[in-house]
Amino acid sequence: MSALKIELKEKIIEQLNLEDLSVAEISDSEPLFGEGLGLDSIDALELIVMLDKDYGIKLADPKEGRKIFESIDTMAAYIEANRS
């Protein structure tokens, strides 16, 4: 597992107060919203803030966020391609 994916899982657990989850319980390819982790639109806003604060990535289009936040895999790929 890449260091970035582990870091993302740790940040998501901390940022969204998911203390009952461990890094090992979050699958890289599992959907973050809906049936996967069950995140909602408020959580999406928290993730957008986290991307800006921790990786210097600003998301202007919410529809773009929908694709980026599909899974840990898609988040990590986007961050690696776009971090400042």
C-alpha positions in Angstrom: 0.0 0.0 0.0 1.4 3.4 -1.0 2.4 5.9 1.7 0.0 8.4 0.2 -3.0 6.0 0.5 -2.2 5.2 4.1 -1.8 9.0 4.8 -5.2 9.7 3.1 -7.0 7.0 5.2 -5.5 8.4 8.4 -6.5 12.0 7.4 -10.0 10.9 6.5 -10.4 9.0 9.8 -9.2 12.0 11.7 -10.9 14.8 9.7 -14.3 13.0 9.7 -14.1 11.6 13.2 -14.3 8.0 12.1 -12.5 6.7 15.2 -14.3 3.4 15.1 -12.5 2.6 11.8 -8.9 1.6 11.3 -6.7 2.3 8.2 -6.8 -1.5 7.4 -10.7 -1.4 7.3 -10.8 1.1 4.5 -10.3 -0.5 1.1 -8.4 1.4 -1.6 -11.1 0.7 -4.2 -14.2 0.8 -2.0 -16.6 3.7 -2.7 -16.2 6.5 -0.1 -19.9 7.6 -0.5 -23.1 5.6 -0.5 -22.6 1.9 0.1 -18.9 2.1 0.8 -17.9 4.2 3.8 -21.3 5.9 3.7 -19.9 9.5 3.6 -22.3 12.4 2.7 -22.2 15.9 1.3 -21.0 17.4 4.5 -18.1 15.0 4.5 -17.3 15.9 0.9 -16.9 19.6 2.0 -14.5 18.4 4.7 -12.5 16.5 2.1 -12.3 19.5 -0.2 -11.0 21.6 2.7 -8.4 18.8 3.5 -7.2 18.8 -0.1 -6.7 22.5 -0.1 -5.0 22.7 3.4 -2.8 19.6 3.2 -2.0 19.3 -0.6 -2.6 22.8 -2.0 -5.3 21.5 -4.3 -8.3 23.8 -4.8 -11.5 22.3 -6.2 -13.7 24.8 -7.9 -16.2 22.4 -9.5 -18.2 20.2 -7.2 -18.8 17.7 -10.0 -15.0 17.3 -10.3 -15.0 16.3 -6.6 -17.5 13.6 -7.3 -15.0 11.8 -9.5 -12.0 12.5 -7.3 -13.7 11.3 -4.1 -14.9 8.0 -5.6 -12.3 5.9 -3.7 -8.9 6.1 -2.0 -7.4 5.0 -5.3 -8.9 8.0 -7.3 -8.0 10.5 -4.6 -4.4 9.3 -4.4 -4.1 9.5 -8.2 -5.5 13.0 -8.4 -3.3 14.2 -5.6 -0.2 12.8 -7.2 -1.0 14.5 -10.4 -2.1 17.8 -9.0 -0.4 18.6 -5.7 1.5 21.9 -5.5 
